[in-house]
Amino acid sequence: MLCTVRGLRTYILERRPGGKPEQLIRLTLLPRASITSWRERHGNIHKLHHYTLSTLSPASSDDISGGACRSVKGKVVQKGPVVSCKQRDYLLKAVIQEEDPKQSSASQHASINVIFFGTLAKDFSQSVSQGDIVLLAGFTISKSPTEQTDRLHPCHLEMSGPDACLCVCSSTVSSSSGSSAVCAEHRYTYVPLNELKPRRIVNVYGVVTFFKQPFPTKGTDYCSTLKITDQSNAKVGCTIFSERLEDHPKIFRIGDVIRLHRVKTQMFNGSITLLTSLGWSTITFDGMLDSPVEPRTSSRTFHFDEADKRVVEALRQWASSQSLLASEPTVPLSSVQPKMYFDLTCQLLAKACMDSRCMLLKVWDGTKCEHPLLNVAVAPDALEGEPTNSQDRENLTANILVYDNHVEVARTLKPGMFLRLYNLHAVPQRASGQPHDVPCHLGFHLHGGTSYGRGLRSIPSDNPDLLTLKRVLESQAEKLASEKEVNDGTLLEVWYTPPEAVDGVGSKDICTGRTCGHTLQQMSLAHVKRCTPPGFHHVCAQVKSYQPQKLYQCLKLFCPQCTTIKEVPDDESIAQVFQEALRGSCQPCSEHWAVTSSMDSIQLDRAITMHVSCDMVLENTQSQLLFLQGVTLDETCVISAAHKNVVPVLSEEGRMRLLDLSAPFLFCGRKRYYGCKQCSRSSFVEPEVSGVEVWDEHNVAKALGVQLMQYVLLLKFELEDETGTVEALLWEDAERFFHASSADISASQELQDKVQTIMDRLQPPGSSMAERPWLELCLIAYTVEENGRTQVCYQITNTETREDLWARP
């Protein structure tokens, strides 16, 4: 049957004799070819000769491309966007997989890249969805340049020219009753874990024996790792990569059952491991016997039938006989002991942000800990959720401090949610000066990192594991409601009232202001030292001393990835790195992606080579990013004054490489930017320049695979008032304090003079304490562990100097 849509192009609709109605329709896209020419070249669609993907090879290219009646068929497992290409108008890249599940699991070449060109690329983008079954004809075969990276078929198919065409049938079709049904062709073969072979795309079931919650990688993905086993007793590690957290397996406990589709097998350290590949998917199930077999997945469409249900139930039965499922997956607060690491299932009552790398979660599980629990005081306006005074009085509230990589998940939590925290640490804490005969309070810390499966996640309220917890919480809530109400406002007033007041502040010269908005009462430094950390405190004090006295030494380099802090190198050290690069190969770099030119240096025996990206030349943006080879530090500074971004490089065996990262990898005018040796990519690759509108230090670092280090200011103050002294760091809020960014201070003498002027006002040279101004400060108290000892530290936060401070004589 012939059909024309909007008069733009012609389609052919054909029926397969004897097929079911919902399986009959095939849509052939004809790129500006007439029906007559199609029939003259190919005849009837059913006369196409079908090839399996595993039989394709570069040697068969001439045979197949010479006759457009040859075809391949498969499922679309990945579909890219349409990309504008100067040479060939438009192109689109997709991946198809063998339609037959048995061949898909048996062959290591079951998936192949397909490149569509021109109008056919746009037609494919508009008419084909991921999961559709497609039949391709009129293609040419070429060797795939990405075989080693994507581990797919060593060839790829090119769909271009008048012979190229495709047929498509939707992955879901409408039956006569109007309901949606999955095609009967969707059948999956599952491989036992002990029969896995490397370099295959497989489907597997397994029981989880270990898992880590997703954590961010150095790129854009999140990564989660797990180990699974099955009735074969083989144990296999799995690594999951996905940009979306919700796509990762929803594993709540050891013993959960997981199904993985289209994962890749590979050898690692002598063992088979599983890795996500194109079109992968996952479903998890509760591992408890007799619990409902309900899939956990973020996908809206997935295949699951009675056969799958039987597989899950069989794995549950086997796991219970092997004692893989712990009878008590978590520990209640009533059983927690000091220094213990444990998993906790609880309900979130309230939360508060302590700083950029720490979050406070107030939780309970309805049981009472036999040890006193630490109560972290925060201002009411900083707390999200209902006050927990009733639970606090009954020793029912656990104050959990969540650090570093776990803060991102903690920010998404809402009061009332049920949580599970893994590898939580019960830390006994004692306030400074507290007598040793007074019992320690237990604080709870979820340290950074993912060791031992450390992490946290929300649990759906209908999870069977929560039935007991809900009954206990309801019982405690009724008990608390029946007790006499206590006015929360009175309690807060008592809590925040210090034992001694700091009088006479109004008559003092105040040169700073707090920006936090907390409603805390101001307290003395002596009282601050008696409080149990963590917590915020408002104080008024003077600067007794500060370090370093040479302010250029307070400028540091900080890596946000590994939290390393290092000194900013001096010009002598940087110049030495440039000289060592000059003593290497003088041969100019030869890179296919770059245009190269040269100029004579002041030293006649040496030439300066300049490289710019070919793509940037075509876009007339070559001045945005310049690579320099064979230059000294002084020459780089001169050239960078006239160019926005200058990257010094050297030649190693004819290939371009960055200088040692102890020197700046990027010069932007007077600013210099450094990369972290530990977190940056070890080898230099072609920079990705397409799609970048503004070239700044962040985009340059990303294109070069460099982890950008941040400039930070780090000072240590010794503060003093009438009651004592406290040492406090100025670090995370130093830019707010000085009204200037650290990067700007590093490149501006005027801003460096401004910082010096401020410090001279806070501690005038040769002055006595009576002559020095007072500072209204917000301090945050926290603890750090060093050499097995817990130390209380303080940091100045949410504070800024008055804007007229540096202008006063």
KOLGU-919787 format. One record per atom (N, C-alpha, C): x negated, y, z negated. Coordinates in steps of 0.1 Angstrom, whole numbers, plus 5000, padded with zeros to 4 digits. Example, Ala and Ser with C-alpha at 12.3 -4.5 7.8 and 13.67 -1.06 7.14 Angstrom:
486849434922487749554922486849674922487249784929486349894929487150004921
***
This chain:
499149885000500050005000499150125000499450225008498750355009499450465001498550544995499150654987498250774988498850894989498051014989498451104977497451154970497651224958497351374960498251464959498151604961497451634974497451544984496951574997495451584997494751554986493351574986492551454991492851334987492151214992493151094992492750984999493650875000493250764991494250684986493950574977494550454983494050334980494650204984495050134971496350084971496850004960497149874965496549764959496749634964497149544953497749424956498149334946497449204949497049134938496449004938497548904939497548814949498648724950498648624938499948614933500148524922499748584908499248704907498848764895500048814887499848834874500948894866501049044870502249104868502449244872501449334866501149324853500249414846498849404850498449294858497149274862496849304877497949344884497849344899497249474905497449584898497049714904495549734905495049774916493649814918493649944925492850034920492750174926491450184933491350204946490150224953489950374956488850434952488550574955487750574968488250654977487550674990487050814992485650834990485150964991485151025005486251085008486451155021486251055033486650935031486650835042488050805045488350785058489650755062489950605060491250565059491650435058491150345069491150405081490650325093489150295091488350385088486950355087486650265075487450265064487250175053487550025058488650015066489049875071488049825081487449925089486549885100485249835093484849895082483549855076483749735067484849725059484949625048486049525050487049555058488149465059488949465047489649355043490449345031489549335019490049395008489249404996488949264990489849164993489649034987488548954994488049005006486948945013485548985008485549074997484249114992483548994985482248984987481448874981480948924968481248854957480848904944479548844940478648934934477448904928477448924913476848834905476748864890475548954888475549034877474449124875473149064873473148944868471848874865471148834878471948824889471248784902470748894910470949024905470449134913468949154910468249194920466849224919466349314930465249384928464849474939464649394952464249264952464049194964465349174972466449174965467749154972468349284976467649394974468249524978468549534992467649495001467949505015469149425019469249305014470249215018471649265014471749325001473049364996473349505002472449595002472749725007473049725022472549625029472849615043474249575047474949525037476349485040477149535028477949635031478749695020479849605015480049485021481049395016480649315003479349335000478849274987479249364976479549294964480149374953479649314940479749394929479549354915480749404907481049334896482149364888481749374873482249464866481949464852482749574844482549574831483249664822482349784819483049904820482350034817482150044802480850034797480550034783479950174779479550254789479150384786479350474798479850594796480150684807479550824803478650874811478051004809478751114815478351244813479051354819478551374833479251454841478851494854477851604853476651584860475551684859475351744872475151874872474851944885473351924888473151884901471751844905471551924918470451994919470152074931469951994943469351874941468951794953470251724959471151674950472251584955473551634949473751764947475051814944475451784930476051664928476451624914476051474912475751434899475551294896476151264883476351134881476851084868476250944865475850924853475250794850476250714841476450584844477250504836476550364834477050284825476550154823477750054823477549954831478549844832477949714827478849634822478449504816479249394822478649274823479349154828480649144822481649124831483049114826483248984819482548874822482748744816481948744803482648724792481948734779480848624778481048504784480048404783478748444790478848504802477648544809477048664802477848754795477348864788476448824777476848724769476048684758474948594762475048524773473948434777472848504785473048614791472048674800471448804793470148814794469548934789469749054798470149034811470449134821471949154823472649154812474149154814474649294815473849404813474249544815473349614824473849704832473049774842473449914844472550004846472850144849473350164863474350254864474850284877474850434879474350494890474250634892475250664903476150754901477150804911476750944915476850964928476451094934477551164941477451294942478451374949479851364944480751364954482251364951482551244943481951124946482251004939481951024924480951094920480651124906481751194899482351294906483451374900484651284900484951204910486051114910485951014898484850954896484550864886484850924872484351044870484551114857486051144854486751174864488251204862489151084861488750974868489650864869489350734861488050724856487650604850487350634835487750544826487550554812486650444807485950474796485150364790486050244786485650134790486450014787487149964800487250044810487849994823486949894830487649804837486949714846486849764860485549774865485349834878484749724888485049744900484349664911483649764920482349744922481549834930481149764943481149844954480649804967479949914974479049874984478349984991477250044984476649984974475650034966474250004971473250074967471850034969471250004956470149924956469449874944468149944943467749994931466450054929465950004916464650014914464049974901464350074891464750034879465150124868463950184861463850314860462650374853462850374838464050334833464250334819464350194813463850094820464049954815463349934802462149994799461449974787462050044775462850144778463450224767464850174764465650154774467050114771467249964771466249884775466249734775467449684783467849754793468949704802468349634814469149614824468749544836467449614843466549544848465349614854465649694867466849674872467349754883468449854879468749954888469950024886470550034900471850064900472650074912472950224916472750264928473050394933474250394942475250474938476550484945476550614953476150614966476150734974476250694988476550794996476750765011478150725014478450715027479850685031480350545028479350455026479750315023480150285008479750375000479950354985481450374982481950274974483350284969483450194957484550214950484750134938486250114936486550004929487949974924487949974909489050014903489150024889490449974884490449904873491749874866491549914852492549974846492450024832492349914822491649944811491349844801492649814793493649904793494949874787495949904798496949824799497949834809499349824803500349884810501649874805502449754810503049684801503849564804505249614808506049524812507449564816508249614805507849574793508649614781508249754776507149804782506749944779505749944768505349834761504449834750503049824756502049854748500649854753499949724749499349654758498649524755497249524761496449454754495049444759495049334770494149364781494049274792493749134787494249034794493948894790492448864792491748944800490348924802489448954790490049014780489249054768489148924759488148844760487848734752486348744748486048714736484648734731484048604726482748584729482048464725481148514714481148444702480348484691479148384689477948434687476748344686476448324671476248204667475748174653474448244651474148294639472948364637471648284639471748154637470548074639470248044653471148084662470948054677470648184684470348294677470048414684468748414691468648464703467348474710467048614714465848654715465448794717465948844731466148974731466449044744467848994750468848984741470148944745471149054740472249064746473349144741474449044736474749044723475548944717476649004708477548914705478648944695478448844683478548894671478248814659479248844648479448744639480048764626479048734615479248794604478348764593478848814579478248764569478548814555477348904550477749014545476649114541476049074528474649064529473949024517473149144511472949254519472349374515472749484525472849614519473149724528472749854522472449954531472250084527473250174534473650284526474650374532473950454543474650514553474050584564473150704558472050724565471250844561470750914574470451044573470051114585468651074590468451064603467151034609466551174612465351164618464651284623465351344635466151264642466851314653468251354650469251324659470651364656471451254650470951134650471651014645471651004630472650924625472550864612472150714614471450664604471050524604471450454592472050334594472350244582471750104585471250044575470649914576471349814567471449684572472049584564471449444568471749344560471349214562472549124561472649024571473848944571473448794572474348704568474148564570475448494574475348374577476648294581476448154577477348064581477247924577475947854581475247914590473947854594472847884584473147964574472148004564471048094570471048134582470048224588470348364583469348444580469548574575468948674585469748774589469348854600469549004596468449084599468649224596469249304607470049404604470749484614470449634612470249714623470049854622471049924631471850014624472950084631472550224633472650274645472450424648473650474654474050594649475250664655475250804650475650894659475751044655476851064645477850984645479051004637479050914625479150974613479150894601480350794601481450834606482650744606482550624614481550624624481350504632480550394626479850424615479050324608479950224600479450104598480250004591480750054578481950024575482550064562482349944552481149934547480849834537480949884523481649814514481849864501481049784491480749654494480049574484479349454491478449394484477849264489478949164490478949084501479948984504480949024513481049154517481949194528481649124541482649104549482449034562482349144573481449124582481249224593481249154606481849224616481849184630481149284638480149244647479449334655479549294670479949384678480049354693479049434700478449364710477549424720476349484712475749404704474449444697473249374704472149434703470949384710470049304701469549194705468649114697467149144701466349154691464949184694464049124682462749094685461849044675461249164668461149144655460449254647459749174635458449194634457649124624457948974624458048914636458248774637459648724634460648814632462048774629462948834639464048774641465148824650465848934642466049054648466849154642467949204652468949274647470049324656469949474656470149534668470149674670471249724678471849834675472949884683472549914697473449874707473149904721474349984726474250014739475350084746476650014744477750084740479050034739479249944727478349944717478549864705479749904697480249814689481349844679481249754667481949794657481849714644483249724637483549614630484649604621484249534608484649584597484349514584485649474577485449374568486649314561486249294546487149304537486949274523486549124523485449094514484948964514485648874503486648934495487248864485488248754490488248634484489248534488490648584485491548554494493048584492493348734494492348814496492748964499493148974513494049074516494549084530493349104540493549034551492549054562492849174570492349284565492649414572491349484577491249504590490049554595489749704590488549734588488149864585487349914597487850024603487150074615487750214618486850294624487350424629487850424643487750304650488150294663489650284664490250344674491750334675492150214683491250154691491550034699490449934696490849814693489949704691490649574693489949474696490449334698490449254685491549204680491649124668492849034669492648904669493848814670493648704659494548604660494548494650493248424649492548404661491248344661490248414652490248554654489348634645489648624631490948614628491448604614490948474607490948364615490448244610488948244608488248314616486748324614486448404601487248514599486948584586487348504574488448434574488748354563487748234560487248184571486248074570484948134564484548254568483348314562483548344547484748394544485048424530484948294521485548184526485548054519484048014517483348024528481947974527481148064517481348194518480548284509480848264495482148234491482548214477481848084472481647984481480947864476479447884475478947984481477548014480477148114470478148164462478048274452477448394458477748424470477248554476478048674472479248654467480048764462480048774447479448884442479348904428480748924422480948854410482348864404482649004399481549074394481749214390480749304398481249364409480449434418479849564411480549614401480049744395480049724380479349814373479249814358480149934353481049904343481750014337480950104328481350224325480550314316480350254302481350174298481250114284480150014283479549974294478449874293477149934297477050054300475850124305474850144293473550104296472550124286471450224291470750294282469750394287468750324296468250404306467250364316467750254326469050234326469650124334469850184348469650094359470150124372471350034375472450094380473650014382474550084392475550004397476550054406477850094398478450204401479650254394480750284403481950224400483250264407483950354398484450474403485050574394485950664402486550764395487350864401486651004399486651084410486051214409487051314402486651374391487551474385487251614390485951654391485551784395484151774400483751884407482351894412481852034413480552054413480052194414478652184421478352284428477052294435476052364426474952284422473952344413472952424421472452374432471652444442471652374455470752414464470852354478470552204479469952154468469552014469470151934457471151984450471651924438473151954437473951844435475351854433475751784420476651844413477151784400478551724403478651594400479951524401480451484387481651524383482151484370483151374373482951254368483751134371484051064358485050974359485350884348485950754354485850644346486350514349487350464339487650554329488650514319488050444307486750414307486050344296485150444289484950414276484150504268482750444266481750524270480350484268479950484253479250384249478850374235477750474231477150534241476050634239476650774242476250884235476751014238476351054252477351114259477151144273476851294274475851324283475451464285476551544292476851664287477851754292477151864299477151874312476551984320477452104321477052214315477952334314477752404327478852434334478952524346480052624344479952734351480952834350482252784356483452824350484752774355484952804370484452924374484652954388483752884398482752814392481852734401482352584402483352554394483852414394485052394403484952294412486052254421486752144415488052164411488752054404489252104390490052024383490652054371489552054360489652134349488652124338488751984331487651944326487651804321487451804306487951904299487651924284488251804276489451754280490051644272489151514274488651484286487851374288486451384281485951514282484651544276484651514261485751554254485851534239485851384236486451304244486551164242485351084247484251154252483151084257483450994269484351044277484850974289484251024302483751144302483251204314481751184317481451124328480051104332479651224341478651294338478151404346477051344355477251334368476251274377475651384385474351394385473651484394473151414406473651464418473351394431472251484438471251424443470051494448469851464463469251564469468551554483469551504494469251384500469951344511471351304508471751284495473051244492474051364490473451484490474251604488475251624499474851594511475751614523477051534521476951414517478151334515478951384503478251424492478851474480479751604484479251684493479951804496481351774503481451664509482751624516483751564506483351534494484251464485485251564479486451524476487451604470487851544457488151624446488651574433489851484435489851374428490951274429490551154437489451174445488951054453488350944444488450824449487750714442486350694449485350674441483950664446483350534442482250504449481350394445479950454447479150454436477850504436476850384434475850374442474950264442473550304437473050214428471650244422471650374414472650394406472750514398471850494386471150594381470150584370470750654358470750584347471150634334469950684327469750814325468550884320468850934306468150884296468350954282467651084282468351184278467851324278467951384264466951464260466851524248466551674250467251764243467051904245465651944239465052044244463752094239463852134224463052074216463052104202464052024194464851934200465851854193465151744185465451724172464851634163464951494169463951404166463851274172464951174165465451214153466451134147467851154153467951254161469251284168469351194181470451124183470451034195470351114208469751054218469651124231471051114238471251204247472451204255472151144268473051064274472850994287473251094298472351114307472751184319472551084331473251114342473251014353472751084365471751024372471051074383471150984395471651034406471550964419470351024427469150964425467951014431468051014446467151104452467051104466466450974472466650954485466150834492467250724493466850614499467750504501467250374495466150374487465650254481466650174473466650044474467549954467469049984470469250034482470650064487471250184480470450274475470950394468471750474477472950524472473850604480475250614473476150684480477550694475478450694486479750654484480750674494482050674488483050724495484450724490485050584493486050544484486750424486488250454488488850394499490250414501491050374489492050454486492850434474493650294474493850234486494550114487493549994486492250014483491349904483491649814471491649674473492049584462491049594450489849644452488849654441489349754431490249844435490649964426491849934417492449814418493649784411493349794396492349724391492049724377491649874372490849934380490450074377491650164375492550154384493750244384494550214371494750084367495450054355494750114343493450114342492750164330492850324330492750384342492850534342494250574339495250504343496650544340496850534324496350424318496450414304495750524296494550564301493850664294494550804296495050824308495750954311496950974302497750864300498850864291498450894276497350834272496850854259496450994256495651054266495251194265496451294265497451264273498551354274499351354261499351244254500151234241499451304230498151334231497451394220497751544220497451614209497651754208496851834218497551924225496852004235495952104228494752134233493852234228493652334239493652464235493452564245492152564252492052544265490852534272490052664272490752774272490152904272489352924259489852884248489152894235487952814235488052694240486952604241485752664249486152714261485152774269484452894263485252974255484753094248483653044238484052944230483152894220481852834227482052764238480952694244479852794249480352904255479452994262478953104253479453114240478953214231477653184225476653254227475353224222475253244206474353174199474253194185473753324181472853384189472453524186472553604199472953734197473253824208471953904211471753944223470654024227471254174228470854244218471454384216470554484223471254594226470554714231470154714245470654614253470154604267470654724275471754784271472254894279471355014280470455034270469555144270468255124277468054994282466754964288466854984303465554994309465355014323465554884330466754864337467054734344466654754359465854664364465454684378465854564387466654474382467254364390468754354387469354274396470854244394471154104398472154044391472553904394473553914405473553814414474453804426475353684425475253604414475953474414477453484412477953584405479353594402479753494390478753434383479153354372479753434360480553384352481153454341480453404328479253374328478553324316478153444307478053414294477653504285476053514285475553634284474053644283473553584271472353514272471853454260470353484259469753454248468253474246467453364252466253384254465353284259465253164249465253194236465153084226466352994227467553054230468752974231468752894244468152954255468052874267467252754265466152764258465252644256465852534247466952574239467552474231468652404239469152454250470252394257469752274265470652174266470252054274470452074289469452054297469552074311470351964317470951984330470852104338471952204334471752324339472752424337472252564341473252664343472852794346472952884334472052984333471953074321471653214326472353304319472053454322471253504311470053574315469153624305468753764309468153834299467553964302466153964296465153974304463753954300462754044307461554044303460454124309459454024315458654074325457653994331456354014322455953904316454653914308453453884317453653794326452553774336453153704348452453694359452853614370451653554378451853454385450853384393451453354407450653364418449253404418449153564418448053614412447853754412447553814426446853734435446653774448447953724456448753824460450053784465450053714478448953724486448953654499448853504496448453464484448453324480449853264477450853354475452153304472452953254484452353284496453053244508452653094511453553004512453352864514454052814526453752694531454452624541455152504535456452494539457352394533458052314544457952174543458652084552459952044546461052084553462352044547462651894549461851824557462151684559461551594548460251614545459551534535459251614522459651744522459551834510458051864507457151844516455751874514455552024513454752074504454352214503452852224505452352304514450852324516450552474518449252504516448852644518448752684533448952814535448852864549447352874552446852804563445452814566444952954569443652984566443153114569442653114583442353234589441953244603440653164606439753154596438453084598438752934601439652874593439952734595440652714608441652804612442352794624441352804636440452904636439552924647438652804649438352734638437552604639438252504647439552484645440352394652440352424667440452554670440452594685439052564691437952584683436652564688436452414691436952324682436852184684437552134696438752204699439452174711438652214724437952324723437152364734435952274737435452214726434352114728434751984735436051964736436551844742436551854757437451774764437451774778437851914784437051954794437452084801438252064813438551934816439451904827440851954825441452034834442852084832443851964831444851984823445851884822446551864835447051744838447751714850449151654846450151734846451451694842452451714854453251614857454151624869455251734866455551764854456651854851456152004850454852024852454352164849453652214862453752354863453052424873451752484866450652474872449352514866448652624873448152724866447252824872446152854862445152924866443952954857443453094859442653134849442053264850440753254842439753344846438453344839438553404825437853344816437853404802436653504801436553564790435453664788434153584789434053464784432953374786432953314800431953354808431953314822431953164824431453094815431352944817432652874814433652944812434952874807436152944814437152864818438352914824439552884815440552974815441752954807442852904817443452794813444452724821445852754815446752784824448152814819449052714826450052664818450952564823452352614820453252604829454752644827455552534833456752514827457652404832458152444846458252334855458752354868460252404867460952334858462452374857462552514853461652564844461752704840461452804851460452764860460152844871461352854880462052744883463252754891464352844885464452844872465452924865464953064862463653094866463053224864462953254849462653154841462553184827461153134822460153134831458853074828458153164817458453284816457853374806458353334792459353254791459853214778458953114770458253034778457452934771456152904780454952934774453752924781452752834773452152734780451252644775449852694779448952704769447552764771446552654768445552634777444452534775443152614777442152574768440852634769440752774764441452804753441452934747440952934733440453044728440053064714441253124707441053134694442153194686442353334689441353414691441453554694442153574708441753494718442453504731443953464730444253364722445653324720446453444714445853514704446553624698446853734708445853764717445953874727447053834737447053714742448053664752449453664746449553614733450853604727451553734725450753844725451353974723452254014735451953944747452753984759453753874763453753764756454653654759455453614746456653564749457553534738457053414730456653304737456253184730455053124737453953104729452753054735452352934727452152824734451752694727450352654732449352654723447952614726447952464728447252414738447152264741445752234745445452104745444152054750444351944759443351904767443451794776442751664770443451554771442951434766443151324776442051284783442151194794443151244805443151374807443951434818445351464814445751424802447151444797447151554786448251624786448451734777448651684763448051754753448251724739448251844730449051854720448951964711447651964703447252084698446152084689446452024676445451994668445751944654446752034647447651974640448752054634448352134622447052124618446552214608446452354613446552374626446552504633448052524637448452654640449752674645450052614658451152554660451452494673452252594682452552714676453352814684452952954679452753044688452553184685453653264692454253344684455353434688455053574684454353644693453853784689452853764678453153834666452253824655452653704646453753644648454153524640453553394645453253314635452653184638453453074631453652964638454552864633453752734632453952654622453252534619454152414619453552294622454352174622453852084611454751994607454351894596453651774603452451744598451751624604452451494601453051484590453751364586455051334593455751434596457151424602457251444617456151504623456251534637455951414646456351414658456151304667454651294670454051174670452651154671452051184685452851154695452451164709453151284716452451344725453051454733453851404745455051444746455951404758456451524765456951504777457551614785458551684777458351814775459351894768460751904775461751894767463151894773463552044773463652104785463852244786465252284792465952184797467252204803468352234792469152334795470252364786469952454775468752504774468352594763468552734767469452814760469752944764468753044758468353024745467453114738466253034732465053064736463852994732463353064719463653004708463053054695462252944689461652964677460752864671461452724669462752734666463552604664463652524677464052584688464152514700462852474706461752554704460452504709460052384701460152384688459752274680460552144684461852164686462652044690462251994704461952084713461552034726460151964726459251994717457951934716457951824706459051794699459051684689458251714677458251844673457451894661458451924650458251874638459051914626458552044621459352154623458952284620458852304605457752364600457552394586458052534584458652564572459252694569458252764560458152894562457452984553458253004540457652984529458353014516457453094507458053164498457353244487457453164474456353144468456353064455455553144445456253184434455553254423456053194410455153204400455553154386455453274377456653304371456753414361456653364347455953434338456153414324457053524318458253484315459253584310459253594295459553704290459553724275460653814271461353784260462253874253461953874238462853924230462553934216462453804208462953694215463053564208462053464213461353484224460353384229460053404244459353304249458953314263459353184271459553204284459853094293459153114306458553004311457953004324459052964335459153044345460253024355459653044369460052954379459552974392460553064400459953134410460753204420460353144433461353074439461053004451462253004461463252924458464352914468465053044471465153134461465853264462464853374463463553344467462553454467462853554478463453514489463753604500464853704496465853654488466853744483466253844473465353784465464753874454464053984460463253964471462454064477463054134489464254094493465054154504464254144517463554034520462854014532462553864534462553814547462353674549460853644548460553524545459153484543458353484556459053444567458453444580458053584584458953684582458653824585457553874576457453834564456453884555455053834559455053704565453753654569453153734581453953804589453453874601453554024599453954074588454054224587453354274575452354364577451654424566452554514558453454574565454454664558455254594547455754474551456454394542455654334531454354304534453454254523453154364513453054494518452854604509454154624501455254604506456554614499456654514487456254394490456254294479455254334468454054384472453054424462453654544454454354634460454954744453455954694443456754604446457754554437457054484425456054404428455454334416454654444407454154544413453554654405454554724397455754734401456854794393457254694382457354574384457754474374456654454363455454464367454254454358453254564362453454684358452554794362451154754357450054774365448754744361448354814349447754744339447254804326448354844317449654804319450754854311450954754299451554804288451954724277453354674279453854574271455154524273456254634271455954724262456954834259457154924272456154924281456255014292456954944304457154814303457654734315459154734315459754724328461154724329461754594325463054584324463754464321464454404333464554274333465154204345466354124340467554154346468654074344468653954354468553834349468253714357469253604355469453524366470153404365469153294366469053204356468153094355468952964357468352874364468852734364467852644358468352564348467452464341467652324347466552254349466652124355465552034350465551914353464451824348463751754360462451734358461651654368460951544360460751434367459951324361458551324367457551324358456151324362455351234353454751134359453951044351454750974340455950944343456850874333457350964323457151094323457651184313458651284320459651314312460651414317460351554312460251644322459951784318461051874323461351974314462352074317461752194324462352224335461852334344462952444345462452564349463452674351463052744364464152794371463952864383464852984384464353094389465053214390465953204403467253224402468153214413469153324413469853344424470953444425470553574419469353624422468853754416468153834427468353964427467754054436467254174430466154234435465654364429466454484435466554584427467254704432466554764444467354804454466854844467465954974466466155054455465255174454464055144446463755014442462654984433461355024440461154984453459855004459459655144464460755224463460655364468460255454457460355404444460155494433458655504430458155624425456755644423456355564410
***
